[in-house]
Each structure stands twice: as C-alpha cells, then as structure tokens.
Amino acid sequence: MLQDTKSDFTVAVSLAPASRTAATYNGTLVSLAGYHSAAVVFSTGDLASGTATPTIQESANGTSGWADIAADRLNCTLAAVSANSTLVIGLTDIGNTTAGITKKFVRATIVVAGGSGTLCSAYVIRSNAQHNPAGGSSTILIG
C-alpha cells in the first residue's frame, strides 16, 4: 500500500481568509467525529495596526452551547497573534470524557481589535482517523 502524509489527515476551513475589521468572528463548525487528534492553525497577514486574539470553541450539537475550550485541554497557549505569523494549537485527548475534547464539533474564533484591514484565517487539521485513508480530499468544507 502506498503511504503518504496526505492520506493521514483532512483539512477543514473554519475561518476563510479575509480582511476583517474590529469585531468577533465565529468560524464555521468542524466535526471531529472519526478522528482521534486535531490541531487548529491560525494564520495572519498584515494586521494593519490591529490585533487578532484567537480562541477555540466546542459544542455538542454544532448549533448551540458553544464554549471556549479550557487552556489545560489545549497543546499550546492561545495569545494574540503577531502580523504575518502562524499559530498552531493542538486539541488533546479527543473523545476522552474526563480530560480532553469531549464535544463533537469545534470552531475557531478571532477577536479583532483596532485596524481596518486585518487579514486572518483558521483551519482545523484532523488526523489519526479511525479508518484510513482519512479522506478522499485534503480539503473538506463542513458546515
């Protein structure tokens, strides 16, 4: 069997790349069903003198009950993102009902303060699928 990295993960867009003004932006929901690990990748371009502060939220049903994931359940520290940078946050222990990511859906959120042309995006990379290959496409939009 041919082995390659592409078959081990799928990527879903939570926040599409866009120029953003001061506000809170909630990303598209992404299902973690069928995966044992995931990471959220936040990316910024020119912040145009603004700031971008990311969070990751989870929900049991994907429509309500969205809540920030506690820092002790993330593998990295969420902090304001610098211009032209990437921040990767690991989601730990997916499906572990006592210590990890316990909900089926996640979404990225970004709070933009100041500036007028703040560029930012977020992607959820799901890996360690219950069944490989993980997906037929490396990019999957879920919403």
C-alpha positions, 0 to 999 in steps of 0.5 A: 500500500502506498503511504503518504502524509496526505492520506493521514489527515483532512483539512477543514476551513473554519475561518476563510481568509479575509480582511476583517475589521474590529469585531468577533468572528465565529468560524464555521463548525468542524466535526471531529467525529472519526478522528482521534487528534486535531490541531487548529492553525491560525494564520495572519497577514498584515494586521494593519495596526490591529490585533487578532486574539484567537480562541477555540470553541466546542459544542455538542450539537454544532448549533448551540452551547458553544464554549471556549475550550479550557487552556489545560485541554489545549497543546499550546497557549492561545495569545494574540497573534503577531502580523504575518505569523502562524499559530498552531494549537493542538486539541488533546485527548479527543473523545476522552470524557474526563480530560480532553475534547469531549464535544463533537464539533469545534470552531475557531474564533478571532477577536479583532481589535483596532485596524481596518484591514486585518487579514486572518484565517483558521483551519482545523487539521484532523488526523489519526482517523479511525479508518484510513485513508482519512479522506478522499480530499485534503480539503473538506468544507463542513458546515 
